[in-house]
Amino acid sequence: MANQFQRFELERIMSEWEQVVEYNLSESGAHPLQLKELLAYDPSMLDQMLESELGYGYAEGSPELREAIAQYYPGATADNVLVTVGCIEANYLVYSTLLRPGDQVAIQVPNYLQGWGVANNLNADRRTFSLDPDRDWALNVDSLNEAVTDKTKLIAICNPNNPTGQILTDSEIDTIIAAADRSGAYLLADEIYAGAERGSEAVTPTIYGRYDKVLSAGSLSKAYGAPGLRIGWIVGPQDILKELWARHEYVTISTAKLSNHYLAPLVLRPDVRSALFERTRQYIRDGWTRFEPWIEEHKDILSLTPPKASAISFLRYNLKIDSVSLVERIIRDGSVLIGPGDYFGIPNHIRISYGLPHDYLMQGLGRISKVLRQVADEEGGVAAGA
Ligand SMILES: Cc1ncc(COP(=O)(O)O)c(C=O)c1O
């Protein structure tokens, strides 16, 4: 019997509230780039776009864009790249190409649970393996070895991780690759937060090239600060990319031509890419200087393993209320949107974005603070040790 359709709860709450609340602290990228900031890197591009015919662009991504993407993946050429409408399409194509009803998939948790829902809707057999909240989100190797069997078709990770902002160590990656290799599974690595590191200047290396069945997904939405261009990609073996492309034709045909032919290749030009990563990190690091003391002020309620990358933090809270009800309460009483931990697979947590302009961030946090204190009072105070 077919599974009941599972909707994507996180995106649903965001679509419902992000344009309504006064403070949106749910966005996982840094504050977005303005078009004029981007065009300043090549002022002649505006005229080229004004002359451009608004026809369809290259369905698989313009050759220039695919080459621009391939240069950041060791051993890849333009033929290993398919351009998609965001990383969300890239991930969707991987799941829907590789999984048939009953096929096993092993998904890292916590995670951006797109794959969890899509796999349900494909009637796949879903297993999870975890990052351990009590060991600073280190990989739980036992859970990996349990989740991956000789029938696993796909293993899915998000690195740097949404929602925790943690980065897998080299040996953890080797362990995951060894498990994939043993089962012959494809490894989907959603690497959308690479380039948004908080504590280091190094861009988190891609897993592409370390195992022959890696499918690496990325996009311009997070580290590059340009989600509105709606450009994502998948880099992988050519034979499987052809299969993905056949699905892409059903869903989107191609990305928007102005992004595909002009703006995205400009974003990916090496000097522009470095400047945009720097811009994103600046937001993240600046926001952190305000955010860290705020957490300290709430340490009776909140605790956090500091994120290594991304503009988001995944905080454990010491209240009895479940995370969805808490977030609904913060929306209703504070007009602030944040993400409930249950929508990332972990209860008693909330995801808060901090890569935002100071005033906006602090006002939003002030509202959250009030609601947390109110809830704690109603519950008769907080238990010791967040
Ligand atoms: C891990 C992860 N993958 C994919 C996406 C989708 O991003 P895009 O805007 O590139 O479609 C998101 C968005 O939040 C994300 O966090």
The ligand as a Tripos MOL2 file, in Angstrom:
@<TRIPOS>MOLECULE
LIG
   16    16     1     0     0
SMALL
NO_CHARGES

@<TRIPOS>ATOM
      1 C1         20.6170   21.6340    3.3230 C.3       1 LIG1
      2 C2         19.7820   22.3470    2.3320 C.ar      1 LIG1
      3 N1         19.6660   21.8480    1.0810 N.ar      1 LIG1
      4 C3         18.9140   22.4480    0.1580 C.ar      1 LIG1
      5 C4         18.2280   23.6130    0.4380 C.ar      1 LIG1
      6 C5         17.4330   24.2510   -0.6540 C.3       1 LIG1
      7 O1         18.1340   25.3500   -1.1380 O.3       1 LIG1
      8 P1         17.9620   26.0200   -2.5660 P.3       1 LIG1
      9 O2         17.5620   27.4330   -2.2920 O.co2     1 LIG1
     10 O3         19.3130   25.9600   -3.1900 O.co2     1 LIG1
     11 O4         16.9550   25.2610   -3.3220 O.co2     1 LIG1
     12 C6         18.3050   24.1710    1.7130 C.ar      1 LIG1
     13 C7         17.5460   25.3810    2.0590 C.2       1 LIG1
     14 O5         17.4160   25.7770    3.1930 O.2       1 LIG1
     15 C8         19.1080   23.5230    2.6800 C.ar      1 LIG1
     16 O6         19.2380   24.0210    3.9220 O.3       1 LIG1
@<TRIPOS>BOND
     1     1     2 1
     2     2     3 ar
     3     2    15 ar
     4     3     4 ar
     5     4     5 ar
     6     5     6 1
     7     5    12 ar
     8     6     7 1
     9     7     8 1
    10     8     9 2
    11     8    10 1
    12     8    11 1
    13    12    13 1
    14    12    15 ar
    15    13    14 2
    16    15    16 1
@<TRIPOS>SUBSTRUCTURE
     1 LIG1         1 GROUP 0 **** ****
